[in-house]
Amino acid sequence: MISQLGGLNWLTAIELARETPNLYLGLSTAGVIFAVRLAIDEVPDRTLFGSDAPYGDPSLARATVERVTRPGMVGDRVLGGTLAELLGL
């Protein structure tokens, strides 16, 4: 998993995830909303919600995901569905 969406290297992180089937992207402390949107558009089934709490704000991180996705399956997967699937929950 690439944490924090790769920081300043977010575009490279998204490209790597697109090319690597078992690589996941964590959205904690993603600073650019366009980067979050692009990650979800490119690899929605391997993008995981994160907030970096207590240093990041979980409400703002969730609002970012909700802002760049429509209500429904993709947002639900990013906000926890994919992780639940990985953990067998």
Summary of the structure (lengths in Angstrom):
residues: 89
radius of gyration: 11.7
end to end distance: 19.4
largest distance: 32.8
contacts: 258
relative contact order: 0.16
helix: 63%
strand: 6%
